[in-house]
Amino acid sequence: MKQVIKRGKTMKRFFATIIDYVIFSIIYTIIFSYYPGGIIIKYVDTVFQISDGWLVVYGILAFLYIFVQDYIFKGRSLGKRFVKLKLKYKKNTIGFAIKHSLLKILASGALWPITLIYYCIRHKLFYDGILGIEEIQ
């Protein structure tokens, strides 16, 4: 019975992540359709001296999206609301929201294979323990 509960939690968090990714992708697409991507990327390339300016813009938008969810909406993203998933944070400060946003981008970006394996084995994300995040029923 305990395994079934864990599997249900795993699927809820997985589907919440997929929903949030789709919503973020739509926002990103809308922004780049209204503002010509070439202009934004050329500006980022010039200012930051980075050849992949779109990646910098994507990272900044992802950080802002996650930060707004964490700080303003108390960690209740649209994906979590749709699947009725609740997380309990030890504290909800600007510092916490910044740390969580950065760790979430790192976990879903460069470390996604490790994050996925860890989550499948432990049924929680590696930064949950670092930040004191718990799932509540």
N, C-alpha and C positions, 0 to 999 in steps of 0.2 A: 504494500500500500504506500509506503514511504517513497519508493521508487517512482510510482505513478505521480505523486504530488511533485516530486522534483522535476520530472519530465514535463509536467504541466507548466511549472514555473519557467523552465528553460524555454519552452515554446512561446510563452507570453512575452518574455524579454526579447527573444529572437524576432517575433512578429512586430513588436514595438520598434525595434531597431530598423527593420525593413520599412515600416511606415514612415518613420522619421527621415530615413534616407531618401525616400521618394518625395516627401514634402520639401526637404532641403534642395533636392535636384530641381524641382519645379521652380522654387524661388531663385536658384542660381540661373536657370534657363531664362526666366523672365527678366532678370537684371541684365543679362547679356544680350537679350533680344531688344531691349529698349535702349541700351547704351552700347554702341558698337564695340565689340570685344577688342578689336584691333587698337582702338584709341586707348582703352584702359590698359591693355597689355603693354603697349608701347610706352605709356607713362610709367608703369611699374618697372619695366625693363630699364628705362632711363634713370629713375630715381634709385632703385635698389640694385642696379647692375646685375640683374638676374635674367638669364635667357628664357626661363620658363615663367614669365610673369603671370600667366593664368593660374599657375599652381599657388603663387603667393596670394592672389585674389581669392581663390577657392579656400585656402587656409584661413584667411581673415574672415571670410563670410561664415565658414564652419565654426570658427571660434565664437563669433557674435551670436550665431544661431543657438549654440549649446549654452553660452553664457546667459542669454535671455531666458532660456528654459530653466536653468538652474537658479538664477537669482530672482528674477521677477515672478516666474510661475512656480517657484519652490520645487523644481525638479520634475514637474508634471508636464512632460512633453506631450504633444498631440498623439504620438504613437502609444505612449503609456496610458493616456486617457482612453483611447479606442479599445485597448485590450484590458482595461481596468487593472492595471498594475500599479501598486503603490510601493514607494521606497521610503525608508526612514533615514533621514540625515541627522548626524549628531548636532550639527549647527548649520546655519544657512547665512553665511557672511559673504561679502564680496571676495575675500581671500579664498574661501572655500570654493566659490563658483569659478574663480580663475583657475585654481588647481584642478578642479574636476574637469573643466573644459579642456585644459591642456593635456591631462592624462587621457581623456576620452579620445581626443584627436590622435594622440600617439598610439593608443591601443587599437584604434580602428584604421590607422594609416600604416605606418611602417611596421608595427608589431602585430598586424591582424592575424597572421597564422598562429602565432604563439597565444594570442588572446583567445582565439577560437578553440584551440586544443585545451587551454586552461579552463575555459568555461564549460566545455563538454565533460571534463573530468570532475571539476569542483562545483559546478552549477552556480558559479558567481564569477564576476570579473575580478582581475587581480587588483585593481585599484579600489574595489569595495572595502577591502580590509585596511588599506592605507588611509582612506578617507572616512571610514566608519559608516558605510552605507549598508543598510539591511533591507531585505524585501519583507513586506508584511502582507499577511493574507487578507 
